[in-house]
Amino acid sequence: MIGAGVVGASCALALTNAGLRVLIIDRGPVASGTSGAGEGNILVSDKEPSPELTLALRSRNAWFEVNEDIGGGFELDGKGGVVISRTESGIAGLAKLAKAQRENGIDAREVNAAELRKLEPHISPTIEYGVYYPQDAQCQPMLAAAQMIRAVKQRGGKFIQGENVIAINSTNGQVTGLTTNKNAYASPIVLNATGTWAGDIAKLAGSYLPIAPRRGFILVTVPAPELIFHKVYDADYVANIASGEADLQSSAVVEGTASGTILIGASRERVGFKSEFEIPILRQLARQAISVFPILKEVQLLRAYRGFRPYAPDHLPVIGEDGNISGLWHAAGHEGAGIVLAPATAELITAEILGKTPFMDPTPFSPKRFMNQDPSAGVHVAS
C-alpha cells in the first residue's frame, strides 16, 4: 500500500489484524503529508445526517478500540466539543442541525450562557448559546500514525520510506504490483492512501480521481495554563466544510493540546499547492479566536503551519476498488475529516477486500462514482 499518513496507517493496521501481509511505501517519513499538518480532530459535531455521519460515528468509537489494541501513545482525549453561534439566524440553524443530529445518533446538548461558562470559563461574555458534543475527541495525528505503523511492523508488516511510486503495474486490467524510483514490488492488491496526491496515483494506473488540495492554516501558541477545555468552534465552520467555494473561508476553531499549546484555525481555500504563508490570513484567524476567547490576547503565538486537505468535489471520501483497474483500491479524499474517519475507513475497506459484509453500505464512497467524468480535468499533479 502507498501512504503512511493516518488513513494509510489505519488501513495497514486493519489489514494486518485481518491476517494479510502488508507493505507500506511512502516517499517521506510517517505522516509527512496532510496528517502532519492537522489538528487531530475526531469530530462528529460537524457532520450533517449523511453516509459520512454513519462512518464518523463508527470511527469515533473505533479510535478508542485502536487505542486499546496498540497500547495508546498518541494522546487520545475524549474531551468533547462545543459549537457556538452569535446571531439569531446562526442559532436557529445550529439548533436545527443539533436536532437532526440527535435523531441520527449524536449526543448534541443545547446549552445556555450559564452552562457555556461552566464548560468554558474564559469564553466571551457576548456568546450566549452553544451545543455541547460529548462524543468529540482529539488525538496527536503524527503520533497516531507512528504508533499504528509500529504495531504493524511488530505484527509482521513492513514500512519503506524514501521511495516514490512511479508506476502502478497491471495486466489486462488487473493490478500486478507497483514500481518505485528504487524497486519493483509484486502484489495483486495496491491500496492508494496518498491523500491529496491520490489523483496522481490513480493517473499512474490509467484511471481517474478528482481529488484536489484545499489549503488551510493553523496557529500554535506557546504552552499555557489550561484555558480551553473542549474543542470550541463557530457554527460557520460546518458551512465552510460543506462549501464548494474556491475562495478563502475561515471561522474560529480553538482547542488546547496535551502539551499545553493552543491550536487556532481554521481556514480553507482552493489555491492548488501554493505553499506561501499569507500574513493577512493568519491575522484573521487570530482575530476570530480572540473574539471567542478574549483571554488569548495575553498568549503569545509560537508558530504557524499549513497543510493541504484532500478535497473531493462531492465532499465524500473515496473508499473502495477502482472502477477501471481491478486490485487498485483507494482510501483518500477525506478533506479535513481524515483523522476522524480513518479507523472506520480501514474497517470498511478491509471488509471489502476480504469479501465480507461491511458495517454499512459502502456505495456512496465508491471510486466508481467518478468513472464517467472527463479524465482530462481536475487532477492536480504535485510538483
C-alpha positions as CSV (number, residue, x, y, z in Angstrom):
1,M,0.0,0.0,0.0
2,I,1.0,3.6,-0.6
3,G,0.8,6.3,2.1
4,A,1.9,6.5,5.7
5,G,-0.5,9.1,7.0
6,V,-3.2,8.3,9.5
7,V,-5.6,6.8,6.9
8,G,-2.8,4.6,5.4
9,A,-1.6,3.6,8.8
10,S,-5.2,2.7,9.9
11,C,-5.7,0.6,6.8
12,A,-2.4,-1.1,7.3
13,L,-3.3,-2.0,10.9
14,A,-6.7,-3.3,10.0
15,L,-5.4,-5.4,7.1
16,T,-2.6,-6.7,9.3
17,N,-5.0,-7.6,12.0
18,A,-7.1,-9.4,9.4
19,G,-4.2,-11.7,8.5
20,L,-2.9,-10.0,5.3
21,R,0.8,-9.3,4.7
22,V,1.2,-5.6,4.4
23,L,4.0,-3.5,2.9
24,I,3.7,0.3,3.4
25,I,5.6,2.6,1.0
26,D,5.9,6.3,1.4
27,R,8.2,8.9,-0.4
28,G,8.6,10.6,3.0
29,P,8.5,9.7,6.7
30,V,5.4,8.8,8.7
31,A,2.6,11.5,8.5
32,S,4.7,13.8,6.3
33,G,1.7,15.0,4.3
34,T,-1.8,16.1,5.4
35,S,-1.7,14.1,8.6
36,G,1.3,16.0,9.9
37,A,-0.4,19.4,9.3
38,G,-3.8,18.7,11.0
39,E,-5.3,19.4,14.4
40,G,-6.1,15.8,15.3
41,N,-9.8,16.3,15.2
42,I,-12.1,13.3,15.9
43,L,-15.4,15.1,15.4
44,V,-19.0,14.0,14.9
45,S,-20.3,17.5,15.7
46,D,-19.5,18.9,12.2
47,K,-21.4,16.1,10.4
48,E,-24.9,16.5,9.0
49,P,-27.0,13.4,8.6
50,S,-25.4,11.5,5.7
51,P,-23.4,8.4,5.0
52,E,-20.3,10.3,6.2
53,L,-22.0,10.7,9.6
54,T,-22.6,6.9,9.8
55,L,-18.9,6.4,9.0
56,A,-17.9,9.1,11.6
57,L,-20.0,7.6,14.4
58,R,-18.4,4.2,13.9
59,S,-15.0,5.7,13.5
60,R,-15.2,7.7,16.7
61,N,-15.7,4.6,18.7
62,A,-13.1,2.7,16.6
63,W,-10.5,5.2,17.7
64,F,-10.8,4.0,21.3
65,E,-10.6,0.4,20.1
66,V,-7.4,1.2,18.3
67,N,-6.1,2.9,21.3
68,E,-6.6,-0.3,23.4
69,D,-5.3,-2.5,20.6
70,I,-1.9,-0.8,20.2
71,G,-1.4,0.5,23.8
72,G,-2.1,4.1,23.2
73,G,0.7,6.6,22.9
74,F,-1.0,9.2,20.7
75,E,-2.7,11.5,23.2
76,L,-6.3,10.3,22.5
77,D,-8.6,12.5,24.6
78,G,-12.4,12.2,24.6
79,K,-12.8,15.8,25.8
80,G,-15.9,16.8,23.9
81,G,-16.7,19.8,21.7
82,V,-18.6,23.0,22.0
83,V,-20.1,24.7,18.9
84,I,-21.3,28.3,19.3
85,S,-23.3,30.8,17.4
86,R,-23.8,34.6,17.9
87,T,-26.6,35.6,15.5
88,E,-30.3,34.8,15.6
89,S,-30.1,33.0,12.2
90,G,-27.0,31.1,13.2
91,I,-28.5,30.0,16.5
92,A,-31.6,28.8,14.7
93,G,-29.5,26.9,12.1
94,L,-27.3,25.3,14.8
95,A,-30.4,24.3,16.8
96,K,-31.9,22.7,13.7
97,L,-28.7,20.8,13.0
98,A,-28.4,19.6,16.6
99,K,-32.0,18.2,16.4
100,A,-31.3,16.4,13.2
101,Q,-28.0,15.0,14.6
102,R,-29.8,13.8,17.8
103,E,-32.2,11.9,15.5
104,N,-29.2,10.2,13.9
105,G,-27.2,9.0,16.9
106,I,-25.2,12.1,18.0
107,D,-25.3,13.3,21.6
108,A,-26.0,17.0,21.0
109,R,-26.9,19.1,24.1
110,E,-28.1,22.7,23.7
111,V,-26.6,24.9,26.4
112,N,-27.4,28.4,27.5
113,A,-25.0,31.2,28.6
114,A,-24.6,30.0,32.2
115,E,-24.0,26.4,31.1
116,L,-21.5,27.6,28.5
117,R,-19.4,29.2,31.2
118,K,-19.3,26.1,33.2
119,L,-17.9,24.3,30.2
120,E,-15.6,27.1,29.1
121,P,-15.0,29.7,31.9
122,H,-13.0,32.0,29.6
123,I,-15.4,32.2,26.7
124,S,-16.6,35.7,25.6
125,P,-19.5,37.1,27.6
126,T,-21.1,38.0,24.3
127,I,-21.7,34.3,23.5
128,E,-25.0,33.1,24.9
129,Y,-25.8,29.9,23.0
130,G,-24.0,26.7,22.1
131,V,-24.3,23.0,21.6
132,Y,-22.2,20.6,23.6
133,Y,-21.0,17.4,21.9
134,P,-19.5,14.9,24.5
135,Q,-18.5,12.5,21.7
136,D,-16.0,14.8,20.1
137,A,-12.4,13.8,20.7
138,Q,-8.8,14.7,19.8
139,C,-5.5,12.9,19.2
140,Q,-2.0,13.7,18.1
141,P,-2.1,12.6,14.4
142,M,1.6,12.1,13.8
143,L,1.9,10.0,16.9
144,A,-1.2,8.1,15.9
145,A,0.2,7.2,12.5
146,A,3.6,6.3,14.0
147,Q,2.1,4.1,16.7
148,M,-0.1,2.2,14.3
149,I,2.8,1.6,11.9
150,R,4.9,0.4,14.8
151,A,2.2,-2.1,15.7
152,V,2.0,-3.2,12.0
153,K,5.8,-3.8,12.0
154,Q,5.6,-5.7,15.3
155,R,2.9,-7.9,13.7
156,G,4.9,-8.8,10.6
157,G,4.3,-5.9,8.3
158,K,6.9,-3.7,6.7
159,F,7.4,0.0,6.1
160,I,9.7,1.5,3.5
161,Q,10.2,5.3,3.3
162,G,12.0,7.4,0.8
163,E,10.7,5.6,-2.3
164,N,8.5,7.4,-4.8
165,V,5.9,5.4,-6.7
166,I,6.4,6.0,-10.4
167,A,4.1,3.2,-11.9
168,I,1.2,1.0,-11.0
169,N,1.7,-2.2,-12.8
170,S,-1.2,-4.2,-14.3
171,T,-2.0,-6.8,-16.9
172,N,-5.4,-7.0,-18.6
173,G,-6.9,-4.5,-16.2
174,Q,-5.6,-6.3,-13.1
175,V,-3.0,-4.9,-10.7
176,T,0.2,-6.9,-10.5
177,G,2.2,-4.5,-8.3
178,L,4.0,-1.2,-8.4
179,T,7.3,0.3,-9.3
180,T,9.1,3.0,-7.3
181,N,12.2,5.0,-8.2
182,K,14.3,2.3,-6.5
183,N,12.5,-1.0,-6.7
184,A,9.6,-3.1,-8.1
185,Y,7.1,-4.9,-5.9
186,A,4.7,-7.6,-6.9
187,S,1.2,-7.7,-5.3
188,P,-2.4,-8.4,-6.5
189,I,-3.6,-5.5,-4.4
190,V,-2.4,-1.9,-4.2
191,L,-4.1,0.4,-1.8
192,N,-3.8,4.1,-2.6
193,A,-3.9,6.1,0.7
194,T,-1.9,9.1,-0.5
195,G,-4.4,11.9,0.5
196,T,-4.1,15.0,-1.6
197,W,-1.9,13.1,-4.2
198,A,-4.3,10.2,-4.6
199,G,-5.4,11.5,-8.0
200,D,-1.8,11.3,-9.2
201,I,-1.6,7.6,-8.2
202,A,-4.9,6.9,-10.0
203,K,-3.5,8.6,-13.1
204,L,-0.4,6.4,-13.0
205,A,-2.7,3.4,-13.3
206,G,-4.6,5.0,-16.2
207,S,-7.6,5.8,-14.0
208,Y,-9.1,9.0,-12.5
209,L,-9.9,10.5,-9.2
210,P,-10.9,14.2,-9.0
211,I,-9.1,14.9,-5.7
212,A,-7.6,18.4,-5.3
213,P,-5.8,20.2,-2.5
214,R,-7.7,22.6,-0.2
215,R,-5.2,24.7,1.8
216,G,-5.6,25.6,5.4
217,F,-3.5,27.4,8.1
218,I,-3.2,26.7,11.8
219,L,-1.7,28.9,14.5
220,V,0.0,27.4,17.6
221,T,0.5,29.3,20.8
222,V,3.3,28.9,23.4
223,P,2.4,26.4,26.1
224,A,-0.1,28.0,28.5
225,P,-2.1,27.1,31.6
226,E,-5.2,25.2,30.7
227,L,-7.5,27.8,29.3
228,I,-9.6,25.9,26.7
229,F,-11.2,22.7,27.9
230,H,-13.0,21.4,24.8
231,K,-12.7,21.9,21.1
232,V,-14.7,25.1,20.6
233,Y,-15.7,26.4,17.2
234,D,-18.1,28.8,15.5
235,A,-21.0,27.1,13.6
236,D,-19.8,28.8,10.4
237,Y,-17.1,26.1,10.4
238,V,-19.7,23.5,9.4
239,A,-20.9,25.6,6.5
240,N,-17.3,26.2,5.3
241,I,-16.7,22.4,5.3
242,A,-19.7,21.8,3.1
243,S,-18.9,24.7,0.7
244,G,-17.6,24.2,-2.7
245,E,-16.3,27.7,-3.0
246,A,-12.6,28.1,-4.0
247,D,-12.2,31.5,-2.3
248,L,-10.9,31.9,1.3
249,Q,-13.2,30.9,4.1
250,S,-12.4,31.0,7.7
251,S,-14.1,30.5,11.1
252,A,-12.9,30.4,14.7
253,V,-11.7,27.0,15.8
254,V,-9.8,26.8,19.2
255,E,-8.6,23.9,21.3
256,G,-5.9,23.0,23.8
257,T,-3.5,20.1,23.5
258,A,-1.8,17.7,25.9
259,S,1.5,19.7,25.6
260,G,-0.2,22.9,26.7
261,T,-0.2,24.7,23.3
262,I,-3.4,26.0,21.9
263,L,-4.3,25.4,18.3
264,I,-6.2,28.1,16.3
265,G,-7.8,27.6,13.0
266,A,-9.4,27.2,10.6
267,S,-9.1,28.4,7.0
268,R,-10.0,26.8,3.7
269,E,-9.2,27.8,0.1
270,R,-8.5,26.1,-3.2
271,V,-5.3,27.6,-4.4
272,G,-3.6,24.4,-5.7
273,F,-0.3,23.6,-3.9
274,K,0.5,27.2,-3.3
275,S,2.6,27.0,-0.1
276,E,3.4,30.6,0.8
277,F,2.4,31.8,4.3
278,E,-0.1,34.7,4.0
279,I,0.0,37.0,7.0
280,P,-3.5,38.5,6.4
281,I,-5.0,35.0,6.8
282,L,-3.1,34.4,10.0
283,R,-4.2,37.7,11.4
284,Q,-7.8,36.9,10.5
285,L,-7.6,33.6,12.4
286,A,-6.1,35.3,15.4
287,R,-8.8,37.9,15.5
288,Q,-11.6,35.3,15.2
289,A,-10.1,33.2,18.0
290,I,-9.8,36.3,20.3
291,S,-13.5,37.1,19.6
292,V,-14.4,33.8,21.1
293,F,-11.7,33.7,23.9
294,P,-10.6,37.3,24.7
295,I,-8.0,35.9,27.1
296,L,-6.0,34.7,24.1
297,K,-4.8,38.3,23.6
298,E,-2.4,37.6,26.5
299,V,-1.0,34.4,25.0
300,Q,1.9,34.6,22.6
301,L,2.0,32.7,19.3
302,L,4.7,30.2,18.8
303,R,4.4,29.3,15.1
304,A,2.0,28.7,12.2
305,Y,1.8,25.9,9.7
306,R,-0.2,25.0,6.7
307,G,-1.4,21.8,5.1
308,F,-3.4,20.6,2.1
309,R,-6.7,18.8,2.7
310,P,-7.6,16.2,0.0
311,Y,-10.8,17.6,-1.4
312,A,-13.4,15.6,-3.4
313,P,-16.0,17.7,-5.3
314,D,-19.0,16.0,-3.6
315,H,-17.4,16.2,-0.1
316,L,-17.4,12.5,0.4
317,P,-14.3,10.4,0.9
318,V,-13.2,7.9,-1.8
319,I,-13.2,4.4,-0.3
320,G,-13.2,1.2,-2.4
321,E,-11.9,-0.5,-5.5
322,D,-11.1,1.5,-8.6
323,G,-13.7,1.5,-11.3
324,N,-11.2,0.8,-14.1
325,I,-8.4,-1.3,-12.6
326,S,-9.1,-4.4,-10.5
327,G,-7.0,-4.7,-7.4
328,L,-6.4,-1.0,-7.1
329,W,-8.1,0.3,-4.0
330,H,-8.5,3.8,-2.8
331,A,-8.8,5.3,0.7
332,A,-8.5,9.1,0.2
333,G,-10.4,12.3,-0.3
334,H,-11.4,12.8,3.3
335,E,-10.6,16.5,3.2
336,G,-10.4,17.7,6.9
337,A,-12.1,14.6,8.3
338,G,-9.3,12.2,7.5
339,I,-8.4,11.8,11.2
340,V,-11.8,11.0,12.5
341,L,-12.8,8.8,9.6
342,A,-9.5,6.8,9.4
343,P,-10.3,3.7,11.5
344,A,-13.8,3.2,10.0
345,T,-12.4,3.7,6.5
346,A,-9.9,1.0,7.3
347,E,-12.6,-1.3,8.7
348,L,-14.8,-0.7,5.6
349,I,-12.1,-1.3,3.0
350,T,-10.7,-4.3,4.8
351,A,-14.2,-5.9,4.7
352,E,-14.5,-5.2,1.0
353,I,-11.1,-6.5,0.2
354,L,-11.8,-9.7,2.1
355,G,-15.2,-10.1,0.5
356,K,-17.0,-9.7,3.9
357,T,-20.2,-7.8,4.7
358,P,-19.2,-4.3,5.8
359,F,-20.8,-2.5,8.7
360,M,-22.5,0.0,6.3
361,D,-23.3,0.3,2.6
362,P,-20.0,1.5,1.0
363,T,-21.7,2.6,-2.2
364,P,-21.7,6.4,-1.5
365,F,-17.9,6.3,-1.2
366,S,-17.1,4.2,-4.2
367,P,-14.5,5.5,-6.7
368,K,-16.8,4.2,-9.4
369,R,-18.9,7.4,-9.0
370,F,-16.3,9.2,-11.0
371,M,-16.0,6.8,-13.9
372,N,-17.9,8.9,-16.4
373,Q,-16.1,12.2,-15.6
374,D,-13.7,13.8,-18.0
375,P,-10.2,12.4,-17.1
376,S,-8.5,15.5,-18.7
377,A,-9.7,17.8,-16.0
378,G,-9.4,18.1,-12.2
379,V,-6.3,16.1,-11.4
380,H,-3.6,18.3,-9.7
381,V,-0.2,16.9,-10.1
382,A,2.2,17.5,-7.2
383,S,5.4,19.4,-8.1
